[in-house]
Amino acid sequence: MLKRSLILILILCFFVWGCPMNRGKDKNSKDLELLLGLYLLNEVNYHCEPEENVRTSGSAPNFSVSNSNLNQVLLTENGGYKDGGTAYLVGTVEFSGIGRNNPMGIAYAEQNHQYSSNSNRFIYPLWTNASGDLIQDSGKSESLGYRSVTTAFPIGATPGYYAPSSNYNNFKDNLLSANFIVPTVPGPSVITRKITNNTAQTCEEYKFRAEQNGLLGSSSSGLKKVWQSRKKLNINLIFIQNAVATPTTAGMATMIQTLKEIYAQDTVKIEVTVTASLVPVAAGAPYLTITNILDDYGDVAGSLGSLYRNNPSNVQDSNSLNIYITRDYQISSSAPAGILGISSGIPGIPITGTPKSGMIVFIENHRTSSGCGAQGQDLICEADQIFLAKTIAHEAGHYLGLYHLVEKDVIKGRYSLDPLPETPECKDQNGNNVVGLGECLGEGFYDSGGLNLMFWAGNPKINQTQLTGEQGWVLRSHPLVY
């Protein structure tokens, strides 16, 4: 505290024209000193004493969940959907105090409407600020779903970058609300879950500032951050029986060690604890090969949604990130070959038995080397387990709130970027309207990001494990991290 007091005295001196060091100086010198004083005042505002960064959370995640049914139509828009359908805005899920004491709020909504086979009739969340005004953000906190959806706020440590109209301030409590666009009047009702993270942020978390970006940034922007406190995350590996021969943590030892190292890096500092559960043959057989990856309600047999909602063998844990490990999925026009894993939402929710209650990885797409095991056997080659670890870390990143740095396709010259200013913004270098991995391995801010864990394309031969401090901030803000 002595250091902070001395700085405050110095600042006061800069603001007082009668201070001895100001006597006899011209106006320019005094103006420079005034600017220096303002700079020092800002630095004091963001200063943290070591004891303010000590983690004081308990032995388990600390979050609250409340349920509600939304029936009030706030607005009707004829022709609101692309196919001419009417859109209904219903609300409201209110968060009374998101901020330093409650770092993240997540809203989940579902409606079992009659348009499940019509991809145009989706559910879409919209956030409003304390004044009731629509928050014009980058769109990242507002991902659509067909019959269920999740949305979160904040989705980055710099709301002034991705959602300036939110008037969000990390230093205080913020009143925000989530509303939902649905394709039919609330009959059936729009069922919601409100999840609030009650693990208060440390000083360095609510005072976090992203590093420089753009022309002042580089491939290393955000990579020098060292979090002072270590947080925790529980992971529950749920094996569908016969996906591998040894469905235990011992059978995945290399994968688990690699996963722990990725999340333990200084820019994240999350200690991962891994346990294992098993869905036996009788209950798990329908999910050994997933037949449908698009169902986000859970009433299609053999689908991902039904796996998460039905929770066979009741093995999900609300205090853990539930990760299913199965063999493969049915390839189709909507499910192309090569998918490594899928998170049920960005973010997922710490509630069991919903279509957003887990994530999954497909073992067979991680057998990259010949002689490293046949279908149903363990991943016996170290390289394949490391590849699996990176997939799990990537999809877990989505589940905890991270987006791809940049999406694959450039549409009419526009890039879809994550909401974090310090992550690289790789550009299409060859004009084919695709942001390829080979174009993103440079050292500048606009030709890098390919080594980041959240790059859209994974490659088993490249060490894609980098995470920036702001990405770490997002991961540390999810209700499952404590």
Residue pairs with C-beta under 8 A, 6 or more apart in sequence:
1 49
4 44
4 47
4 49
7 40
7 43
7 44
7 47
8 44
10 37
10 40
11 37
11 40
11 41
11 44
13 19
13 21
13 22
14 33
14 34
14 36
14 37
14 40
15 34
15 37
16 22
17 30
21 33
22 30
22 33
25 33
45 207
46 207
46 209
48 202
48 203
48 204
48 207
49 203
50 228
52 202
52 203
52 204
53 202
53 203
53 204
53 228
53 229
54 202
54 229
55 202
55 229
55 230
55 231
56 200
57 199
57 200
57 231
57 482
58 482
60 319
60 482
61 199
61 234
61 319
61 350
61 479
61 480
61 481
61 482
62 197
62 198
62 199
62 479
62 482
63 195
63 196
63 197
63 198
63 199
63 350
63 479
63 480
64 195
64 196
64 198
65 193
65 194
65 195
65 350
65 351
66 193
66 194
67 191
67 192
67 193
67 194
68 93
68 191
68 192
68 194
69 186
69 189
69 190
69 191
69 192
70 90
70 91
70 92
70 93
70 109
70 180
70 186
70 189
70 190
70 192
71 90
71 186
71 187
71 189
71 190
72 90
72 91
72 92
72 186
73 88
73 89
73 90
73 185
73 186
74 89
74 90
74 91
74 92
74 179
75 88
75 89
76 86
76 87
76 88
76 89
77 86
77 87
77 88
77 89
78 86
79 85
79 86
80 86
80 87
80 181
81 87
81 120
81 121
81 183
82 120
83 118
83 120
83 121
85 115
85 118
85 120
85 121
85 183
86 183
87 181
87 182
87 183
88 181
88 182
88 183
88 184
88 185
88 186
89 126
89 179
89 180
89 181
90 179
90 180
90 181
90 182
90 186
90 190
91 177
91 178
91 179
91 180
92 128
92 177
92 178
92 179
93 107
93 109
93 177
93 178
93 179
93 192
93 194
94 175
94 176
94 177
95 102
95 105
95 107
95 153
95 174
95 175
95 176
95 177
95 178
95 194
95 196
96 173
96 175
97 173
97 174
97 175
98 104
98 105
98 153
98 154
98 168
98 173
98 174
98 176
98 196
99 169
99 170
99 171
99 172
99 173
99 174
99 206
100 170
100 171
100 172
100 173
100 200
100 201
100 205
100 206
101 173
101 198
101 200
101 201
102 173
102 196
102 197
102 198
102 200
103 154
103 197
103 199
103 200
103 201
103 205
103 206
103 476
103 477
104 152
104 153
104 154
104 196
104 197
104 401
104 477
104 478
104 479
105 152
105 153
105 176
105 178
105 194
105 195
105 196
105 197
106 150
106 151
106 152
106 194
106 195
106 196
106 347
106 349
106 479
107 125
107 150
107 151
107 152
107 178
107 192
107 193
107 194
107 195
108 148
108 149
108 150
108 192
108 193
108 194
108 195
108 349
108 351
108 354
108 356
109 123
109 125
109 148
109 149
109 178
109 180
109 190
109 191
109 192
109 193
110 123
110 147
110 148
110 149
110 190
110 191
110 192
110 297
110 354
110 355
111 123
111 147
111 148
111 182
111 184
111 186
111 188
111 189
111 190
111 191
112 147
112 188
112 297
112 299
113 121
113 147
113 182
113 183
113 184
113 188
114 184
115 121
115 183
115 184
116 146
116 147
116 297
118 183
119 146
121 146
121 183
122 144
122 145
122 146
122 183
123 144
123 145
123 146
123 147
123 148
123 149
123 180
123 181
123 182
123 183
124 142
124 144
124 145
124 149
124 180
124 181
125 141
125 142
125 143
125 149
125 151
125 178
125 179
125 180
125 181
126 134
126 135
126 142
126 178
126 179
126 180
126 181
127 134
127 135
127 137
127 141
127 142
127 151
127 153
127 163
127 166
127 176
127 177
127 178
127 179
128 134
128 135
128 176
128 177
128 178
128 179
129 135
129 165
129 166
129 167
129 168
129 175
129 176
130 167
130 174
130 175
130 176
131 167
132 177
133 165
134 165
135 163
135 165
135 166
135 176
136 163
136 164
136 165
137 162
137 163
137 165
137 166
137 419
138 162
138 163
138 417
138 419
140 155
140 162
140 403
140 418
140 419
141 151
141 152
141 153
141 155
141 163
141 419
142 151
143 149
143 150
143 151
143 345
143 346
145 296
146 294
146 296
146 297
147 296
147 297
147 355
148 296
148 297
148 305
148 354
148 355
148 356
149 180
149 296
149 345
150 345
150 346
150 347
150 348
150 349
150 356
151 178
152 346
152 347
152 401
153 163
153 166
153 168
153 176
153 178
154 163
154 168
154 170
154 477
155 162
155 401
155 403
155 419
155 474
156 162
156 418
156 419
156 420
156 421
156 470
156 473
156 474
157 170
157 208
157 209
157 210
157 420
157 470
157 473
157 474
158 209
158 210
158 420
158 421
158 470
159 166
159 168
159 170
160 168
161 210
161 419
161 420
161 421
162 419
162 420
163 419
166 174
166 176
167 174
168 174
168 176
170 206
170 207
170 208
171 206
171 207
180 190
180 192
182 190
193 349
193 351
193 354
195 349
195 350
195 351
195 479
196 479
197 477
197 478
197 479
198 479
199 479
199 481
199 482
201 477
202 228
202 229
204 227
204 228
204 229
205 473
205 476
205 477
208 469
208 470
208 473
210 222
210 420
210 421
210 422
210 469
210 470
211 217
211 221
211 222
211 224
211 225
211 422
211 468
211 469
212 221
212 422
213 221
213 421
213 422
213 425
213 445
214 445
215 445
216 445
217 422
217 424
217 445
218 443
218 444
218 445
218 448
219 424
219 442
219 443
219 444
219 445
219 447
219 448
219 449
219 451
220 443
221 422
221 423
221 424
221 445
221 468
222 267
222 422
222 423
222 468
222 469
222 470
222 471
223 267
223 466
223 468
223 469
224 469
225 266
225 267
225 468
225 469
225 470
225 472
226 266
226 267
226 269
227 266
227 267
227 268
227 269
227 469
227 472
227 476
229 269
230 269
230 270
230 271
231 269
231 270
231 271
231 476
231 481
231 482
232 270
232 271
232 272
232 273
232 481
232 482
233 263
233 270
233 271
233 272
233 273
233 321
233 480
233 481
233 482
234 272
234 273
234 275
234 317
234 319
234 320
234 321
234 480
235 259
235 272
235 273
235 274
235 275
235 320
235 321
235 323
235 396
236 275
236 276
236 277
236 315
236 316
236 317
236 320
236 321
236 322
236 323
237 249
237 252
237 274
237 275
237 276
237 277
237 323
237 325
238 276
238 277
238 278
238 279
238 315
238 316
238 322
238 323
238 324
238 325
238 358
239 247
239 248
239 276
239 277
239 278
239 279
239 325
240 279
240 284
240 287
240 288
240 324
240 325
240 326
240 327
241 247
241 278
241 279
241 280
241 281
241 284
241 288
242 281
242 284
242 288
242 327
242 376
243 288
243 325
243 326
243 327
243 363
243 376
244 251
244 325
244 363
244 376
244 377
244 378
244 379
245 251
245 376
245 377
245 378
246 378
247 276
247 278
247 325
248 276
249 256
249 274
249 275
249 276
251 378
252 276
252 379
252 385
252 388
253 385
254 382
254 385
254 386
254 389
255 379
255 385
255 386
255 388
255 389
255 392
256 274
256 389
257 389
258 385
258 386
258 389
258 390
259 272
259 274
259 389
259 392
259 393
260 271
260 272
260 274
261 465
262 268
262 389
262 390
262 393
262 453
262 465
262 467
263 270
263 271
263 272
263 393
263 475
264 270
264 271
264 272
265 465
265 467
267 467
267 468
267 469
267 471
267 472
268 467
268 471
268 472
268 475
268 476
269 472
269 476
270 472
270 475
270 476
270 481
275 320
277 313
277 315
277 317
278 313
278 315
279 287
279 312
279 313
279 315
280 313
283 312
283 313
284 312
284 313
286 301
286 302
287 302
287 307
287 312
287 324
287 326
288 326
288 327
289 302
289 326
289 327
289 328
289 329
289 330
290 302
290 303
290 304
290 307
290 326
290 328
290 329
290 330
290 360
290 362
291 300
291 301
291 302
291 303
291 329
291 330
292 300
292 302
292 303
292 304
292 305
292 330
292 335
293 303
293 304
293 329
293 334
293 335
293 339
293 342
294 303
294 334
294 335
295 303
295 304
295 305
295 306
295 355
296 305
296 344
296 355
296 356
297 305
297 309
297 355
298 305
298 306
298 308
298 309
298 310
298 354
298 355
299 305
299 306
300 306
304 342
304 344
304 355
304 360
305 355
307 324
307 358
307 360
308 344
308 353
308 354
308 355
308 356
308 357
308 358
309 353
309 354
309 355
309 357
310 353
311 352
311 353
311 357
315 322
316 322
316 352
316 353
316 357
316 358
317 352
318 350
318 351
318 352
319 350
319 480
320 480
321 348
321 359
321 396
321 399
321 400
321 480
322 352
322 357
322 358
322 359
323 358
323 359
323 360
323 361
323 392
323 395
323 396
324 358
324 359
324 360
324 361
325 360
325 361
325 363
326 360
326 361
326 362
326 363
327 362
327 363
327 364
327 375
327 376
328 362
328 363
328 364
328 365
329 335
329 339
329 362
331 337
338 365
339 362
339 365
340 361
340 362
340 365
340 366
340 391
340 395
340 458
341 359
341 360
341 361
341 362
341 391
341 392
341 394
341 395
342 359
342 360
342 395
343 359
343 395
343 396
343 398
343 399
344 355
344 356
344 357
344 358
344 359
344 399
345 356
345 398
345 399
346 398
346 399
346 401
346 402
346 403
347 398
347 399
347 400
347 401
347 478
348 356
348 357
348 358
348 359
348 398
348 399
348 400
349 356
349 357
350 479
350 480
351 357
359 395
359 396
359 398
359 399
360 395
361 388
361 391
361 392
361 395
363 379
363 388
364 375
366 379
366 384
366 387
366 388
366 391
366 460
367 373
367 379
367 384
368 383
368 384
368 387
368 460
369 381
369 383
369 384
371 381
372 379
372 380
372 381
372 383
372 384
373 379
373 380
373 381
373 384
379 385
379 388
383 460
384 460
386 460
387 458
387 460
390 453
390 458
390 460
390 464
390 465
391 458
393 453
393 465
394 453
394 454
394 458
394 464
397 453
397 454
397 467
397 471
397 475
398 454
399 478
400 474
400 475
400 478
400 480
400 481
401 474
401 475
401 477
401 478
402 418
402 454
402 471
402 474
402 475
403 418
403 419
403 454
404 416
404 418
404 454
404 455
404 456
405 417
405 418
405 423
405 424
405 425
405 426
405 449
405 452
405 454
405 455
405 456
406 415
406 416
406 417
406 418
406 425
406 426
406 435
406 440
406 449
406 456
407 415
407 416
407 435
407 456
408 434
408 435
408 456
408 457
409 416
409 433
409 434
409 435
410 428
410 433
410 434
410 435
411 433
415 425
415 427
415 435
417 425
418 454
420 468
420 470
420 471
420 474
421 470
422 468
422 469
422 470
423 449
423 452
423 454
423 468
423 470
423 471
424 440
424 445
424 446
424 448
424 449
424 452
425 445
425 446
425 449
426 435
426 439
426 440
426 446
426 447
426 448
426 449
426 450
427 435
427 439
427 446
427 447
428 434
428 435
428 436
428 439
429 439
429 447
430 436
430 439
435 456
436 457
437 450
437 455
437 457
437 459
437 462
438 450
439 447
439 450
440 447
440 448
440 449
440 450
440 455
441 447
441 448
441 450
441 451
442 448
449 455
450 462
450 464
451 462
451 463
451 464
451 465
451 466
452 464
452 466
452 467
452 468
452 471
453 464
453 465
453 466
453 467
453 471
454 467
454 471
455 464
458 464
467 475
475 481
